[in-house]
Amino acid sequence: MNTDKSVNIVIGEGQSSPKKNDVKLFGFPVSRLSTVPRFILLSSAVFLFYLIYGYVLELIFTHEGMQPHGWYLTLIQFAYYTIFALLQIIFSSDSIARKIPMRTYSIIALLTVGTMGFSNSSVGYLNYPTQVIFKSCKLIPVMIGSVLILGKRYSIMEVVACLCMSLGLIWFTLADSNIQPTFSVTGVILISLALVCDAVIGNVQEGAMKLHAEGVTQVVLYSYSLGFILILVGLIATGQLLSGFAFATEFPWEVYARGAMLSLAGFCGVQVVLVVVSLHGALVAVTITTMRKALTICLSFIMFTKPFTLQYVWGGLMVVIGIYLNIYARKSKGTPFLVLVQQLYMRIQRQFAPKLSNISDKEETALFNV
């Protein structure tokens, strides 16, 4: 399970559940709070935990000599995630028994290893903002895979969204390669592999959780514990375990202590995003996480010295436009493309220049139904 992603299961939108079905965050029944204070609390928590996560991750890789040990750091993260999930189950008096078959968990674990391992390794070769931008573009491998494997067809709006993301990625990567002295194609390959794994894992997790009614904490426990074993075997086979252990022994604070802070922030962030999706819907969750990523990129340039160019801004804007075009296309499934463009234009006009339009909602509906 990726630390920096939103889940597509919508339980309710802005409504508190009955007392016996309270939605809890760290044991506190947040569903009992009124909508506005709850939204402010949850969105602030998302920003807090994931900003800490991004800062600590980049800080770890600023340490000289850390670059080759991305997979060892991932091993440490998987160990911490397993411990945190186990503690949460114990303190919440939940059952440790699994419902999802071990074969399915093995697939989830393998994809989780790919998502986090390749992502962590890429930070040693790429600007962290570039890594964040890539991870925002999960739609691209999803669409390509669906077209090639399933023969699925997409609307024009979804294709435009994919093209905007692709152009934004190209723009951002070209800017990185032009002004970043340490730019490496290896980083692009690693983060692209992480992106593919991230695109697949969401569907596998969601399908398994729905089919077997498995809890989120149980999914974290089994997928990360199995993932830990997979990474351990891989590091032993490649001979990287001893070198990673030797480096961590020399710099225990930089690896183990910061790794604990990184893992705790990521673990808590996942829990908060799941609660946001449950109480306010997936669209709100995507909006919050997208804003968080934008702020993470800004803080990365401020807090860590690195070259900057306006091409980063334009590339980032193209990606954001692609994300929201995709969301809008999903909400308006089945509506003709030109009508979608008209509706989107009217909404933007009302938002930024309401006095220019005197068309009421009823008149607008009538216009588009012609």
Number of C-alpha atoms within 10 A of each C-alpha: 23 21 19 20 20 20 21 17 14 16 16 15 16 18 15 20 16 10 10 6 10 14 19 14 16 11 10 10 15 21 22 16 13 12 17 10 10 18 18 10 14 21 19 14 16 24 20 15 19 24 22 18 26 22 17 20 20 18 15 21 22 15 12 7 10 20 17 15 22 21 24 26 25 24 24 18 26 27 19 23 22 23 15 19 21 19 14 17 16 12 9 11 9 13 10 15 9 15 15 19 10 13 9 14 22 17 17 27 25 20 25 27 28 24 27 27 24 23 27 25 25 27 25 24 21 23 24 22 24 23 23 20 22 25 22 22 24 21 21 19 19 18 19 14 16 13 13 9 9 10 10 11 11 12 16 13 23 22 18 16 26 26 16 22 30 20 18 27 22 14 19 25 23 15 19 23 15 11 13 15 10 11 17 16 12 14 21 19 13 22 28 22 19 27 27 21 24 26 22 18 22 19 14 15 21 14 12 18 18 12 11 12 11 17 16 15 19 23 22 24 24 23 27 29 19 23 27 24 15 16 22 18 13 14 18 11 10 8 11 17 20 12 14 20 16 12 17 18 13 11 14 14 13 19 25 17 12 18 23 18 17 23 24 18 21 24 25 20 24 22 17 25 25 21 21 31 23 24 24 20 20 23 18 17 26 21 15 20 20 17 13 19 22 18 13 22 21 13 15 20 15 10 10 13 8 12 13 13 12 10 16 21 14 15 24 25 16 20 26 22 17 27 23 16 21 21 18 17 21 13 11 14 13 10 11 12 15 12 14 18 12 13 15 14 12 16 13 12 14 15 10 9 11 13 9 9 10 10 13 9 9 8 11 14 12 10 11 12 8 5
